[in-house]
Amino acid sequence: MIKLDSIKKLMECAVISGYLKDEQPISLFLIGRPESGKSELIKVMRDFPNTFYTNDLSYKGCVDYVLPEVENNKISHILIPDFINIVSHKKAAATLVPLLNSLMSEGLKDLKIYGTKKEYRDPLFCGVITGITKEIFDKKIIYWRNIGFLTRMLVVTYGYTQLTKMAIHEYIRSGNYNNRIKPGADLTNIDKFRLRGLSVEIPKDIARAVQILSSNISEINGYYIVRRGTYNWRVDLRTYGFRLHKNLRSLIKAICLYRTNLEGNCVTEEDLITLEEFVKFMNFNFTEI
């Protein structure tokens, strides 16, 4: 993968967030042009033992196969390489997306829908990491805004410079694209750690810096421009930013765990620098790399 190291590391930190105590697993929504490597990035995360990878998912499939794994503390993240597969099933998506909403935020305590009745001892939390093309995102953005789907996830966008595109073609010409990409995190001893079991502290000065970052992102992402025909429509995405602030706090803790092979218990300035690197992609500018 060419020039995608920072985004790949961000995704790994999101998956590692499932090991944090008293924090919700981080969810990511990758948005980019076709062929930008979103699906390939998500495939790499399959190496983590706390993930459930699927190309498609329905409400029933989630209830029958995913939720039991979440309840048994075996997985913390659902990986869906292309969310287009979900939205293509209009009726199924209408029931699945609200279910994902609950898993990503307030937690799922019970189910009473379409003949399904289940109650869980503790609320279930699970992150979602998925990707979609900008074209489909533009068609769904208002609905997802209205149901709070976008505020539950960290939105990540990127694009390629002409030089990067040339480098990718050279990579393909060399035949190296068949080489298997592995996570950068050391997974050797990861099985000895329990999901939702690791505590990490954030010093007060770094906590203030994280709050400032969240405020800046909220302001930058207040509006999204959708082009339809010859017109540009400005979609209002302004929020209070509370979920974003919580997500960034979880993320910087996960960065600490990534840096220390899950052994760390306190965020450092080095982790803040890494978070600031990640934040460059948390907008709708499609920053070219």
NULUMKOL-232222 format. One record per residue: residue in three letters; y, z, x of N, C-alpha, C, O, CB in turn. Coordinates in steps of 0.001 Angstrom, whole numbers, plus 500000, padded with zeros to 6 digits. Glycine has a CB too. Layout:
! NULUMKOL-232222
ALAYZXYZXYZXYZXYZX/...
***
This chain:
! NULUMKOL-232222
MET498806500000500844500000500000500000501252500000500884501359500784501827500001501231499043/ILE502183499119500568503369498936501386504557499669500763504888499450499598503683497438501554/LYS505189500531501539506418501243501172506264502173499962507262502562499356507501500246500889/LEU505047502525499613504830503380498438504421504804498813503968505560497953503766502768497543/ASP504573505174500068504110506481500526504786507635499775504125508605499405504363506621502018/SER506093507533499552506808508627498880506343508791497438506151509914496971508321508378498914/ILE506160507676496728505720507747495333504276508236495260503924509006494367505857506368494645/LYS503448507792496191502061508261496243502022509769496484501237510477495854501274507518497349/LYS502853510256497382502903511696497658503414512463496441502922513550496140503800511981498879/LEU504395511900495744504888512525494514503768512662493494503643513700492844506046511709493919/MET502959511630493351501852511676492398500820512723492797500288513433491943501190510305492288/GLU500540512819494088499579513827494548500100515233494275499336516114493881499291513653496051/CYS501391515445494482501980516759494191501898517062492704501676518208492314503446516818494664/ALA502076516037491866501958516233490421500552516702490058500389517613489247502298514931489667/VAL499537516081490657498148516485490385497896517905490889497228518696490223497151515499491047/ILE498430518223492062498250519566492633498936520629491781498551521797491827498796519615494067/SER499949520239491004500628521215490138499682521868489143499996522924488594501762520545489388/GLY498535521261488906497537521861488019496964523152488551496338523904487804496427520898487779/TYR497169523429489847496668524664490451497693525796490393497405526913490822496270524409491894/LEU498875525519489869499916526540489801499699527509488646499341527112487537501273525886489670/LYS499921528774488927499820529798487899501125529856487110502210529758487683499494531177488525/ASP501012530016485801502169530172484912503111528972484940504303529120484671502936531416485287/GLU502600527801485257503399526581485194502584525501484486501357525471484576503830526111486624/GLN503280524627483788502601523522483122502367522382484108503239522099484930503420523030481910/PRO501210521721484047500955520586484940502015519503484754502408519200483627499551520003484687/ILE502465518932485838503511517918485791502937516586485319501850516180485730504174517758487171/SER503687515918484449503321514591483966504285513560484541505476513830484701503325514543482415/LEU503761512383484847504566511305485421504410510025484604503320509703484132504167511054486886/PHE505515509305484447505517508011483773506098506987484746507310506948484959506340508058482426/LEU505234506157485338505672505135486280506063503873485514505283503356484714504560504827487318/ILE507270503385485763507754502184485086508130501166486147508882501472487072508969502500484152/GLY507616499973486015507922498941486996507524497573486492506914497434485432507225499233488310/ARG507871496584487253507504495214486912505986495036487046505334495815487741508258494202487821/PRO505423494024486388504017493708486628503772493462488116504638492934488813503591492478485802/GLU502605493840488592502184493646489983502894494567490963502875494309492167502418492222490389/SER503519495632490478504247496516491402503368497639491955503853498486492705505454497119490700/GLY502080497656491593501140498600492194500984499913491447500426500861492000501562498889493573/LYS501456500000490213501372501250489457499920501679489244499557502829489493502074501098488105/SER499099500740488782497693501064488505496942501448489764496107502352489748497001499889487840/GLU497243500750490867496566501057492127496918502459492609496057503173493124496934500026493198/LEU498166502853492447498577504207492821497821505250492013497338506245492554500084504382492623/ILE497725505009490718497066505979489841495575506069490168494994507151490086497266505593488358/LYS494958504967490531493540504979490886493258505904492058492206506541492112493071503575491217/VAL494192505980492993494002506838494167493814508295493761493101509039494436495195506711495119/MET494446508706492666494392510107492237493012510508491708492752511690491486495438510358491164/ARG492128509524491507490772509841491019490003510720491988489053511395491592489989508562490771/ASP490405510721493263489692511529494259489888513030494042489100513837494536490154511152495657/PHE490918513399493318491137514820493029490127515275491967489939514590490962492610515077492545/PRO489480516425492185488440516864491243488980517318489896488209517454488946487654517981491848/ASN490272517553489788490853518079488553491456516999487669492336517274486853491904519097488881/THR490973515749487836491514514646487046490450513997486170489262514015486491492132513604487960/PHE490901513424485058490057512662484141490642511255484079491724511052483529489985513332482702/TYR489928510289484643490431508920484726489831508069483609488620508080483389490108508304486103/THR490696507330482905490214506447481848491179505287481676492394505457481781490044507215480519/ASN490630504105481409491476502935481175492025502901479759493013502218479491490698501666481449/ASP491400503623478864491844503651477472491481505008476885490582505682477387491202502486476643/LEU492166505407475837491913506715475258492365506714473805493423506183473468492632507824476059/SER491551507314472958491894507478471549492007508963471239491665509809472065490839506799470630/TYR492485509268470055492580510663469623491202511317469659491048512415470196493185510756468201/LYS490201510648469092488846511210469043488264511358470445487618512360470754487928510325468184/GLY488496510356471289487997510443472658488614511606473405487942512276474188488269509154473402/CYS489887511845473167490567512965473813489994514292473330489744515195474128492077512907473542/VAL489789514403472025489262515646471446487835515907471910487481517040472235489311515588469913/ASP487011514851471939485582515012472233485271515148473723484347515870474099484821513842471679/TYR486034514461474568485669514397475979486668515065476926486274515642477939485506512977476374/VAL487947514988476600488957515538477500489210517016477245489191517820478177490251514769477361/LEU489445517374476005489817518759475697488752519783476102489113520864476567490093518888474220/PRO487443519488475945486449520455476428486560520710477934486345521834478389485046519963476097/GLU486895519673478707487070519830480147488311520660480465488311521467481395487165518461480822/VAL489361520450479685490580521245479861490310522698479504490718523612480221491733520686478996/GLU489614522903478385489315524266477923488465525016478942488628526224479116488594524228476566/ASN487565524316479611486698524939480609487330524997482000486669525325482985485391524190480682/ASN488617524673482059489387524766483305488824523863484406488826524222485584489414526209483791/LYS488343522688484002487801521745484970488783520636485324488735520089486426486531521142484438/ILE489670520305484398490657519267484689492047519738484270492198520574483379490293517946483967/SER493050519186484933494438519509484592495253518253484331496395518338483878495084520323485710/HIS494674517079484613495439515840484447494578514706483907493424514531484298496059515425485773/ILE495174513945482999494586512705482494495268511548483226496496511468483264494752512577480923/LEU494475510666483798494998509494484491494726508250483660493572507925483381494371509356485900/ILE495782507557483264495657506321482491496429505241483251497659505233483199496202506495481007/PRO495752504329483955496457503391484828497449502489484113498465502109484694495472502546485539/ASP497171502142482865498070501239482143498220501719480707497295501588479905497541499776482178/PHE499384502276480379499603502817479038499703501719477985499706502005476787500865503661479016/ILE499783500472478421499779499360477474498497499372476653498510499028475471499931498015478210/ASN497386499771477280496122499851476548496196500841475396495537500658474373494997500241477488/ILE496990501882475559497141502883474500498018502340473377497648502408472205497742504186475065/VAL499183501802473740500129501359472709499640500122471976500129499822470887501486501078473327/SER498678499390472554498154498206471869497353498582470631497186497765469725497285497389472818/HIS496851499830470588496163500319469394497172501113468566497284502327468731494912501202469769/LYS497890500455467699499033501078467040498653502331466259499313503363466382499690500088466117/LYS497596502247465459497205503404464647496673504531465522496975505702465291496149503000463612/ALA495879504171466528495324505190467418496436505866468217496411507080468415494284504569468371/ALA497406505083468673498509505643469454499345506592468620499895507564469135499387504533470012/ALA499440506304467313500252507149466426499701508566466325500453509498466040500328506531465036/THR498398508744466554497809510086466527497635510658467926497729511870468118496466510056465815/LEU497381509794468904497140510282470265498416510787470924498403511850471546496527509182471114/VAL499502510060470805500732510426471517501235511819471105501609512595471984501825509378471254/PRO501262512174469801501648513550469450500708514603470048501144515701470394501681513705467936/LEU499424514270470167498475515185470795498821515373472273498809516495472778497030514661470640/LEU499126514277472960499537514362474361500836515153474493501016515914475444499710512953474960/ASN501730514968473537502979515737473530502708517236473601503315517953474396503796515415472275/SER501791517693472762501465519126472725500840519577474034501187520637474555500515519433471561/LEU499915518778474571499250519140475821500234519234476978500067520071477865498164518131476150/MET501258518385476980502195518329478093503302519366478011504006519588478996502800516974478166/SER503472520008476858504614520909476730504245522272476175503968523201476933505653520288475858/GLU504240522395474840504072523723474260502636524228474293502392525416474083504557523717472851/GLY501690523341474554500286523731474581499621523476473247500259523557472197500147525193474958/LEU498340523168473292497574522867472084496740524074471697495822524456472423496671521629472293/LYS497054524678470559496340525883470121495283525583469069494232526224469042497322526898469574/ASP495554524614468204494564524271467177494754522829466740495797522221466982494674525221465959/LEU493726522291466089493733520936465565493264520959464129492230521551463819492850520003466415/LYS494007520326463260493607520192461850494094518838461368495138518735460724494192521359460956/ILE493328517797461686493736516448461318492516515541461254491608515645462079494771515896462318/TYR492504514646460260491437513658460094490035514267460176489161513751460873491578512582461141/GLY489841515351459465488526515984459441488207516805460665487119517373460760487489514958459277/THR489126516879461601488936517677462816489578519038462635490755519139462288489529516960464054/LYS488808520077462867489344521441462800488828522223463994487642522542464077488947522146461462/LYS489719522524464907489352523259466105490428524282466418491617524041466209489143522305467295/GLU489996525417466918490924526439467384490515526868468787489329527015469083490954527657466415/TYR491506527066469644491248527430471023491761528839471294492796529251470770491899526421471981/ARG491030529558472109491395530945472400492777531033473024493591531879472655490365531583473325/ASP493028530137473986494336530056474636494861528636474482494065527700474408494250530461476147/PRO496170528447474433496728527094474353496271526243475536496201526716476671498265527150474305/LEU495965524994475251495521524072476291496718523274476828497536522760476066494427523115475742/PHE496793523188478147497846522413478798497194521367479701496212521645480389498807523340479617/CYS497755520170479685497217519110480541498324518104480834499072517715479937495992518408479869/GLY498425517688482082499400516678482448498848515279482238497635515078482174499830516858483890/VAL499750514321482133499381512916481975500109512115483049501321512248483219499732512387480536/ILE499369511289483767499969510394484746499588508976484355498409508626484324499504510733486206/THR500588508169484060500321506825483567501441505895483980502450506331484533500154506821482043/GLY501260504617483710502265503627484064502399502579482980501514502414482141501922502969485388/ILE503519501873483010503761500829482015504788499856482587505551500208483485504255501437480654/THR504804498649482071505794497681482515507136497961481838507191498545480756505322496241482214/LYS508201497541482485509533497743481936509678497043480591510336497565479692510594497238482912/GLU509080495887480446509217495116479211508649495872478014509274495902476955508520493766479351/ILE507478496481478165506889497243477057507641498552476859507829498998475728505392497522477317/PHE508068499163477949508845500401477849510104500177477019510463501014476191509216500923479250/ASP510776499047477241512000498746476501511751498662474997512623499009474200512604497442476997/LYS510566498202474612510247498076473191509938499419472539510118499584471333509073497143473008/LYS509473500377473338509017501654472785509981502810473036509766503910472527507677501998473360/ILE511026502583473802511856503682474289512475504506473160512537505731473269512950503138475173/ILE512929503877472093513591504639471024512599505551470311512912506708470028514251503686470009/TYR511406505041470020510382505883469386510000507042470287509921508184469832509137505057469042/TRP509762506758471569509373507824472501510501508837472696510250510030472865508971507225473855/ARG511746508355472671512875509287472737512888510191471519513079511401471643514206508526472846/ASN512687509613470343512805510375469097511737511457468948511979512477468302512729509436467921/ILE510556511246469538509490512246469417509409513159470637508516514002470721508153511556469211/GLY510335512999471581510364513874472748509322513577473797509051514414474659510207515257472316/PHE508728512388473738507679512024474693508234511923476112507598512369477067507028510696474289/LEU509423511335476244509983511098477573510429512374478263510338512476479487511145510153477477/THR510910513354477500511400514591478123510268515437478670510503516343479470512204515402477125/ARG509053515159478254507899515926478731507380515407480067506536516046480696506783515889477699/MET507878514259480501507387513626481717508530513402482695509694513324482301506693512298481393/LEU508188513299483965509143512834484961509022511320485028507973510788485391508890513495486366/VAL510095510634484679510094509174484704510376508694486131511325509145486772511149508600483706/VAL509548507785486613509662507269487980509745505744487917508875505092487339508448507729488868/THR510804505179488519510939503726488570511158503277490015511641504036490856512108503251487668/TYR510794502043490274511015501476491601510870499967491538510334499424490573510032502075492630/GLY511345499305492558511192497866492700511025497526494170510983498419495017512400497114492096/TYR510931496244494476510712495815495848511868494942496345512366494082495618509388495056495958/THR512284495174497589513232494277498238512500492997498650511270492936498625513898494965499475/GLN513265491992499024512655490740499470511806490967500719510741490368500865513739489683499749/LEU512275491830501617511521492121502838510188492791502525509171492496503152512343493009503770/THR510204493706501539508962494386501159507987493403500528506786493471500787509251495543500186/LYS508485492500499714507609491498499097506967490620500167505793490264500064508399490626498094/MET507733490278501183507169489494502290506101490292503033505071489744503427508280489062503266/ALA506351491585503223505377492448503911504095492566503098503004492605503667505974493850504163/ILE504213492623501780503032492717500911502214491427501000500986491473501068503451492994499436/HIS502885490289500999502171489010501141501442488948502487500327488432502568503156487817501012/GLU502064489466503523501414489494504835500186490406504791499152490095505383502407489973505928/TYR500305491504504103499195492456503935498026491784503211496867491946503593499664493714503148/ILE498351491035502169497311490326501413496670489250502289495448489107502306497903489691500123/ARG497502488489503022496990487407503875496028487921504934495097487219505331498144486676504547/SER496257489162505395495392489748506420494053490211505861493122490494506615496092490911507080/GLY493960490289504514492720490737503886492588492246503782491554492741503333491561490203504641/ASN493616492991504188493533494452504168493625495059502776493382496253502597494614495023505019/TYR493975494242501795494126494777500441492808495284499855492806495996498851494706493716499533/ASN491694494919500479490396495412500010490065496804500545489103497429500098489304494444500411/ASN490850497284501491490599498610502049490892499685501007491905499619500310491452498840503312/ARG490015500665500901490190501738499917491284502704500365491281503177501501488864502499499703/ILE492208502986499469493302503909499760492888505316499332492375505509498230494615503470499039/LYS493112506287500200492743507673499902494000508543499795495052508182500323491790508230500992/PRO493890509684499114495038510604499055495414511101500445494568511187501336494724511802498138/GLY496684511425500620497130512002501873496812513474501979496737514015503082498594511794502037/ALA496621514133500843496295515559500824494890515797501359493996514971501172496423516124499402/ASP494702516931502025493387517324502531492597517954501385492918519050500928493516518318503740/LEU491558517249500926490774517709499783489489518428500201488641518731499362490432516536498892/THR489354518692501476488113519262501995487736520562501314486584520747500923488232519489503473/ASN488694521463501169488394522786500619489021523022499243489150524165498805488871523852501576/ILE489404521954498573490140522125497322489298522780496226489834523438495334490645520783496839/ASP487981522597496297487114523164495261487082524691495266486648525304494290485716522639495431/LYS487532525302496341487509526768496385488682527376495616488718528586495397487534527253497837/PHE489634526548495208490794527037494471490600526834492970490030525836492529492072526325494947/ARG491078527787492211490933527749490749492182527147490122493304527469490512490674529171490178/LEU491973526268489147493112525701488435493934526808487782493390527796487290492641524688487377/ARG495251526624487787496198527569487196496057528956487816496272529963487142495993527649485682/GLY495694529012489105495446530308489723496330530674490907496220531780491435494065530357490155/LEU497217529753491340497990529985492565499465530276492246500112529524491518497882528761493502/SER499973531356492791501375531743492594502227531286493776501844531448494935501496533273492407/VAL503378530717493464504323530275494494505719530738494082506126530545492936504275528709494688/GLU506445531341495006507792531833494729508842530822495199508622530065496145508017533198495411/ILE509995530831494509511125529990494900512303530895495265512799531617494400511514528996493751/PRO512761530880496508513938531680496884515148531319496018515258530192495535514277531471498378/LYS516046532275495827517172532092494916518067530921495299518520530177494430517991533348494863/ASP518327530749496603519214529655497006518587528295496733519285527354496354519562529775498486/ILE517276528186496924516591526924496631516502526714495118516596525580494648515173526910497265/ALA516324527782494362516292527677492901517608527112492370517614526302491443516011529054492266/ARG518727527546492966520026527011492557520132525521492879520669524744492089521162527781493244/ALA519620525134494036519652523721494432518809522872493475519189521750493142519142523553495886/VAL517680523400493039516824522688492081517547522523490751517460521466490126515488523440491873/GLN518251523546490319519012523466489076520078522370489160520273521614488209519665524821488760/ILE520760522291490297521785521260490487521157519863490437521713518944489836522522521469491834/LEU519997519719491074519295518439491037518944518043489606519110516887489218518028518503491890/SER518462518998488830518082518697487442519290518275486624519195517369485797517411519913486791/SER520425518924486850521656518563486139522104517154486516522536516383485659522776519575486447/ASN521998516824487797522387515491488256521496514406487650521983513358487226522328515421489781/ILE520196514664487613519263513685487031519544513503485547519540512377485050517797514129487244/SER519788514606484828520079514525483394521304513662483136521332512875482190520292515926482809/GLU522318513815483988523546513040483811523311511569484113523768510699483371524659513587484706/ILE522599511287485199522322509902485587521497509189484521521720508012484240521589509859486933/ASN520537509910483927519612509311482960520080509477481517519279509366480589518236509924483117/GLY521367509739481322521881509953479965521816508727479083521751508836477859523287510423480031/TYR521835507544479713521799506308478935520862505312479602520679505323480819523217505705478786/TYR520272504450478776519375503408479279519793502092478640520021502028477432517864503740478969/ILE519891501052479445520327499749478962519116498873478653518281498626479523521241499063479996/VAL519029498409477417517972497488476999518606496134476712519541496038475917517204498027475743/ARG518110495112477343518628493762477120517783493060476069516571492912476224518643492947478437/ARG518444492627474995517760491896473922518544490621473640519643490652473088517625492773472623/GLY517951489505474033518657488247473894519847488210474836519708488426476040519109488036472449/THR520998487939474284522221487892475080522987489203475042524086489296475589523110486774474597/TYR522413490227474398523115491498474234522462492607475063521252492610475287523147491897472756/ASN523284493531475503522811494748476149523029495919475202524146496151474740523536494985477507/TRP521969496652474916522038497814474032521940499085474871521048499222475708520907497771472957/ARG522854499998474640522857501260475371522159502328474542522641502716473477524300501696475719/VAL521017502802475041520222503809474333520616505199474837520589505464476039518688503559474532/ASP520973506060473926521404507416474269520179508293474545519378508546473646522269508027473127/LEU520040508751475784518915509595476177519373510994476586518616511735477212518147508946477322/ARG520597511355476238521130512649476667520329513799476061520011513796474872522609512774476276/THR520009514784476906519279515974476476519919517191477135520837517068477946517756515871476839/TYR519418518364476770519884519582477432519332519705478850519919520393479686519487520806476617/GLY518225519054479123517653519072480470516804520284480796516466520505481959518736518987481454/PHE516450521076479786515668522287480050514262521957480557513787522565481516515575523139478783/ARG513602520998479917512256520616480365512289520015481761511407520278482579511626519621479386/LEU513299519214482028513432518623483357513587519705484414512967519629485475514627517666483404/HIS514399520701484138514598521807485081513268522513485360512946522805486511515638522816484527/LYS512508522781484314511202523431484488510256522546485301509529523028486170510573523755483115/ASN510279521243485005509393520321485730509726520265487215508824520212488052509484518920485131/LEU511012520276487546511398520242488960511015521530489676510646521508490850512901520002489095/ARG511103522651488968510648523907489565509147523852489839508688524279490898510982525100488645/SER508388523326488881506944523185489095506661522233490241505763522464491050506252522690487820/LEU507440521158490300507202520150491325507453520697492725506665520441493634508080518936491078/ILE508532521443492913508806521941494265507751522979494673507436523103495857510231522558494340/LYS507216523710493721506106524621494026504874523819494445504170524190495384505776525519492801/ALA504622522713493735503471521867494079503659521219495442502692521024496179503257520785493010/ILE504900520885495778505193520342497117504817521359498184504267521002499225506693519960497246/CYS505114522614497923504740523696498847503228523753499026502737523891500147505264525054498334/LEU502489523647497920501024523673498005500500522458498765499565522578499556500403523722496596/TYR501088521307498533500674520098499246500865520277500752499983519949501545501471518872498746/ARG502015520795501126502352520954502551501422521940503242501142521790504431503801521418502708/THR500942522937502523500161524023503128498674523960502775497945524931502978500721525359502693/ASN498226522818502248496826522693501820496438523789500819495349524358500891495894522749503041/LEU497350524066499891497187525037498804497188526489499272496815527384498513495908524760498072/GLU497602526728500505497600528088501040498980528763500940499079529982501077497142528067502492/GLY500028527989500704501376528538500717501713529328499472501128529110498411502365527442500885/ASN502670530260499602503081531047498442504598531167498306505087531940497482502476532421498522/CYS505350530400499120506810530457499033507413529109499431507088528553500480507367531587499934/VAL508288528604498584508961527328498829509937527457499991510572528498500156509697526850497564/THR510060526396500802510968526393501952511973525250501832511886524417500929510173526271503273/GLU512936525229502767513920524155502810513239522801503023513710521779502524514946524416503922/GLU512148522802503752511407521558503965510916520981502636510934519767502430510218521799504909/ASP510485521855501753510022521412500429511178520854499610511009519892498861509353522575499670/LEU512351521461499755513533520973499038513904519574499514514290518728498707514723521934499232/ILE513792519323500812514078517991501353513120516960500762513523515849500420513973517995502895/THR511851517342500646510860516444500048511197516174498584511106515035498128509443517042500168/LEU511585517214497846511967517032496444513150516065496327513164515201495451512321518392495801/GLU514128516213497201515288515322497178514885513874497447515498512947496917516322515774498208/GLU513850513682498273513327512334498517512693511778497239512880510607496909512291512349499674/PHE511950512613496531511316512187495284512340511844494209512166510887493455510384513272494775/VAL513399512625494148514401512490493089515046511100493102515536510640492070515480513572493242/LYS515053510440494234515653509103494331514997508105493377515594507090493021515548508587495762/PHE513750508408492964513027507491492078513028507963490620512484507279489754511592507330492562/MET513629509117490342513604509680488988514816509238488191515637510050487765513543511208489040/ASN514907507934488003516028507358487261515587506020486693514430505624486840517290507193488169/PHE516514505323486043516212504012485486516859502897486300517131501816485778516676503936484038/ASN517102503164487580517765502193488445516787501248489144517200500256489744518588502916489476/PHE515507501552489065514482500740489713514829500518491182514903499393491675514324499389488991/THR515037501651491857515432501650493259514478500787494094513264500986494062515467503088493804/GLU515024499852494820514193498948495609513815499593496936514624500261497580514922497617495852/ILE512575499377497320512056499975498552511526498867499474511042499154500569510930501016498234/
***
